[in-house]
Amino acid sequence: MKQLLAPLQKLGGAENSESVNACTTPLRLTVRAQDAVNADALKALGAVGLVRPSAAALQVVIGPVAEQIAGVMREALDHIPRGAALQLQRARQAHQRVRARRLLLPRSRTRAR
């Protein structure tokens, strides 16, 4: 499952994915920003090539597993927070990191004069 979701991250994550479909061999996607797509990483995952027919349309040629990957990606996109929910999640994670740092760092000692 994790391997099937790897292309989603290389496509700029859930925030960059508007729609996901598949044909016989390509994933057909609508993305918000083409520059967020990591073509080299997708090729390293096994993509044969990328076709960018328009500013938002992207086709990733990956072979006969395209439909399976598209299904996993659509399911994941239904469960990944986007927009305001994603911002809230990131803020909570940042807050947790700050709290963790405070617990791990030694407290500064002030001398009484």
Backbone bond lengths (Angstrom), bond angles and torsions (degrees), N, CA, C in turn:
res aa  C-N    CA-C-N  psi(-1)  N-CA   C-N-CA  omega(-1)  CA-C   N-CA-C  phi
1 M - - - 1.455 - - 1.520 110.57 -
2 K 1.355 116.88 -43.65 1.460 120.61 -179.16 1.525 110.48 -61.03
3 Q 1.335 117.48 -40.19 1.458 121.31 178.93 1.523 110.77 -65.11
4 L 1.315 117.13 -35.03 1.457 119.84 -179.75 1.523 111.52 -71.86
5 L 1.341 117.39 -25.68 1.465 120.97 178.44 1.523 112.96 -87.31
6 A 1.323 118.12 -12.73 1.462 120.94 -178.98 1.530 112.65 -54.82
7 P 1.336 119.88 -41.05 1.472 118.44 178.72 1.521 113.04 -60.34
8 L 1.319 118.04 -31.04 1.461 120.43 179.92 1.520 110.91 -60.27
9 Q 1.320 117.37 -42.63 1.466 120.51 178.62 1.522 110.99 -66.91
10 K 1.317 117.51 -38.17 1.466 121.40 -179.07 1.525 111.69 -72.74
11 L 1.315 116.50 -14.52 1.464 121.39 177.91 1.522 111.66 -91.60
12 G 1.305 117.01 7.96 1.457 120.57 179.30 1.514 113.10 99.14
13 G 1.320 117.46 9.65 1.460 121.53 176.82 1.515 113.80 80.03
14 A 1.308 115.29 -176.89 1.463 122.01 -176.61 1.518 111.62 -64.45
15 E 1.322 116.91 -34.66 1.469 120.43 -178.80 1.518 111.74 -63.55
16 N 1.326 117.95 -26.30 1.460 121.01 -176.56 1.524 112.46 -93.80
17 S 1.317 118.83 -7.70 1.460 121.91 -175.12 1.518 111.48 -100.36
18 E 1.310 115.97 115.63 1.460 121.91 177.72 1.530 110.76 -88.00
19 S 1.335 116.51 -46.25 1.465 120.38 179.14 1.518 109.44 -150.22
20 V 1.329 115.47 154.51 1.457 121.85 -179.60 1.521 108.17 -135.74
21 N 1.315 116.39 126.09 1.461 123.08 175.45 1.511 107.67 -139.83
22 A 1.318 116.49 173.13 1.457 119.96 177.62 1.517 109.58 -144.04
23 C 1.307 114.40 152.11 1.457 122.26 172.07 1.525 104.81 -114.84
24 T 1.309 118.95 -152.94 1.459 120.38 -177.83 1.524 112.28 -61.68
25 T 1.323 117.44 -49.52 1.467 119.42 -179.13 1.527 115.27 -123.32
26 P 1.341 120.92 -23.99 1.467 117.29 179.91 1.527 113.45 -97.56
27 L 1.322 114.38 148.68 1.462 120.89 164.43 1.518 105.32 -81.10
28 R 1.311 117.39 132.76 1.463 120.75 177.30 1.518 107.36 -111.13
29 L 1.315 115.34 119.96 1.460 120.23 -174.13 1.520 111.51 -127.78
30 T 1.313 113.71 154.75 1.452 121.37 167.49 1.517 105.17 -115.61
31 V 1.336 115.81 121.26 1.456 120.74 -177.47 1.522 110.15 -117.98
32 R 1.309 115.79 156.61 1.469 120.58 178.88 1.517 111.35 -80.14
33 A 1.339 116.65 -37.49 1.468 120.45 -176.75 1.526 109.84 -138.89
34 Q 1.315 116.69 114.45 1.465 120.77 179.03 1.528 111.18 -63.99
35 D 1.327 117.72 -30.57 1.458 119.63 -177.59 1.530 112.89 -71.03
36 A 1.326 117.99 -13.33 1.465 121.37 176.37 1.529 111.67 -81.88
37 V 1.325 116.52 -11.40 1.466 121.86 -178.52 1.527 108.72 -82.00
38 N 1.316 116.79 126.95 1.463 122.55 -179.81 1.529 108.78 -97.06
39 A 1.330 116.57 91.21 1.458 122.19 -175.78 1.525 112.02 -61.38
40 D 1.324 117.53 -42.72 1.470 120.54 -179.23 1.523 111.33 -62.93
41 A 1.330 117.04 -40.96 1.463 120.25 178.93 1.527 111.39 -67.07
42 L 1.334 117.00 -37.48 1.468 120.10 177.23 1.531 110.31 -64.61
43 K 1.312 116.68 -40.58 1.467 119.93 177.99 1.527 110.45 -65.91
44 A 1.331 116.48 -36.63 1.463 119.89 177.17 1.530 111.33 -64.67
45 L 1.342 116.38 -27.83 1.469 120.71 177.27 1.522 112.42 -80.94
46 G 1.335 117.03 -6.74 1.458 120.08 177.09 1.514 115.64 118.53
47 A 1.327 118.25 1.91 1.462 120.03 177.52 1.522 108.95 -67.02
48 V 1.331 115.79 136.88 1.463 121.20 179.50 1.522 110.07 -79.66
49 G 1.323 116.40 -34.62 1.452 120.16 179.85 1.514 111.61 -174.06
50 L 1.334 115.20 171.74 1.461 122.16 177.76 1.521 108.73 -126.18
51 V 1.331 114.94 141.02 1.458 121.42 176.36 1.520 106.22 -124.10
52 R 1.331 116.07 131.36 1.467 121.50 -179.21 1.518 109.03 -120.03
53 P 1.336 116.96 84.00 1.469 120.00 -176.25 1.528 114.76 -69.02
54 S 1.328 117.70 -20.79 1.468 120.29 177.99 1.526 108.58 -153.67
55 A 1.329 116.10 -178.59 1.464 120.97 -177.63 1.525 112.00 -63.22
56 A 1.322 117.91 -28.83 1.459 120.88 -177.23 1.524 113.21 -110.86
57 A 1.323 117.77 -19.47 1.470 121.23 -175.92 1.527 110.48 -87.82
58 L 1.330 115.16 139.19 1.459 121.50 178.90 1.518 108.52 -143.37
59 Q 1.320 115.79 134.68 1.461 121.27 173.68 1.518 107.75 -121.26
60 V 1.336 115.36 126.52 1.459 121.53 178.32 1.517 106.92 -110.81
61 V 1.324 116.50 111.63 1.464 121.10 -177.93 1.524 107.92 -81.34
62 I 1.352 115.19 113.09 1.465 119.51 -176.06 1.524 113.97 -127.24
63 G 1.315 117.78 -5.88 1.458 119.52 177.71 1.516 112.81 102.43
64 P 1.323 116.33 -166.19 1.462 121.51 -172.32 1.531 115.53 -67.25
65 V 1.311 118.71 -7.83 1.465 120.72 177.67 1.529 111.92 -88.79
66 A 1.317 117.50 5.10 1.469 121.75 -176.19 1.526 111.97 -56.29
67 E 1.308 117.51 -45.55 1.472 120.52 -178.58 1.521 111.47 -64.33
68 Q 1.319 116.71 -40.60 1.466 120.81 178.72 1.532 110.41 -63.89
69 I 1.314 117.10 -46.09 1.468 120.68 179.46 1.518 110.43 -64.46
70 A 1.332 117.24 -41.87 1.469 121.00 178.79 1.526 110.36 -60.06
71 G 1.332 117.40 -41.77 1.461 120.82 179.21 1.521 112.19 -62.43
72 V 1.321 116.65 -44.20 1.461 121.19 178.99 1.524 109.87 -65.23
73 M 1.326 116.84 -42.01 1.463 120.14 179.92 1.524 111.45 -65.02
74 R 1.344 117.76 -42.15 1.474 120.27 178.42 1.522 110.68 -61.82
75 E 1.327 116.41 -42.36 1.462 120.30 179.28 1.531 110.71 -63.83
76 A 1.322 116.27 -43.00 1.465 120.21 179.15 1.518 110.98 -64.49
77 L 1.324 117.70 -41.09 1.460 121.41 -179.56 1.527 111.51 -63.04
78 D 1.316 116.93 -29.60 1.467 120.60 177.49 1.530 111.75 -68.83
79 H 1.337 116.84 -22.14 1.459 120.98 -175.65 1.523 114.01 -111.04
80 I 1.322 117.55 -1.30 1.461 121.03 180.00 1.519 108.46 -97.22
81 P 1.332 117.14 127.01 1.462 119.41 -179.86 1.525 111.50 -66.07
82 R 1.327 116.02 142.91 1.460 121.43 177.95 1.512 109.24 -130.93
83 G 1.304 116.24 168.04 1.456 121.68 175.29 1.511 112.73 58.60
84 A 1.331 116.17 -129.14 1.468 122.00 -176.77 1.525 111.13 -61.86
85 A 1.323 117.11 -38.13 1.462 120.17 179.72 1.523 110.42 -63.60
86 L 1.330 117.27 -38.39 1.455 121.02 178.84 1.527 110.37 -68.38
87 Q 1.317 117.47 -40.96 1.462 120.87 178.31 1.525 110.54 -62.21
88 L 1.322 116.66 -41.02 1.457 120.64 178.41 1.525 110.31 -64.48
89 Q 1.318 116.71 -43.21 1.460 120.80 179.02 1.526 110.48 -61.59
90 R 1.319 118.30 -43.54 1.465 121.70 179.49 1.529 110.97 -65.47
91 A 1.320 117.31 -39.07 1.466 120.67 178.29 1.522 110.20 -63.51
92 R 1.325 117.02 -41.87 1.470 120.27 178.30 1.527 110.70 -63.43
93 Q 1.342 116.85 -41.58 1.457 120.12 179.61 1.528 110.69 -64.78
94 A 1.323 117.41 -40.86 1.465 121.07 178.31 1.525 110.06 -63.51
95 H 1.318 116.48 -42.00 1.464 120.67 178.59 1.525 110.50 -61.97
96 Q 1.335 117.01 -41.91 1.462 120.72 179.32 1.526 111.11 -64.47
97 R 1.359 117.07 -37.98 1.467 119.79 178.29 1.526 110.55 -64.73
98 V 1.328 116.69 -41.27 1.467 120.70 179.10 1.519 109.99 -63.13
99 R 1.318 117.58 -44.94 1.467 120.85 178.82 1.522 110.79 -61.79
100 A 1.336 116.88 -41.30 1.462 120.59 -179.87 1.527 110.64 -63.87
101 R 1.338 116.90 -41.13 1.463 119.92 178.37 1.523 111.16 -62.57
102 R 1.317 115.87 -40.95 1.470 119.65 -179.77 1.521 111.29 -63.10
103 L 1.321 116.00 -35.32 1.463 119.66 179.55 1.523 111.52 -73.04
104 L 1.339 116.16 -31.11 1.461 120.00 -176.32 1.523 113.71 -86.31
105 L 1.316 117.81 -28.73 1.459 120.87 -177.81 1.524 110.55 -79.83
106 P 1.328 116.19 139.73 1.465 117.94 177.11 1.527 109.76 -68.50
107 R 1.307 114.46 144.07 1.468 118.65 179.49 1.528 109.02 -75.43
108 S 1.310 115.40 141.86 1.461 118.11 178.21 1.527 108.39 -73.98
109 R 1.298 114.85 140.41 1.468 119.89 -178.23 1.516 108.75 -103.60
110 T 1.271 114.93 129.61 1.471 119.68 176.62 1.513 108.41 -104.45
111 R 1.314 115.26 138.86 1.452 119.82 -179.46 1.523 110.24 -88.80
112 A 1.263 115.28 139.40 1.469 119.43 174.72 1.520 107.73 -81.91
113 R 1.270 117.30 132.88 1.469 121.45 -179.11 1.476 111.44 -104.74
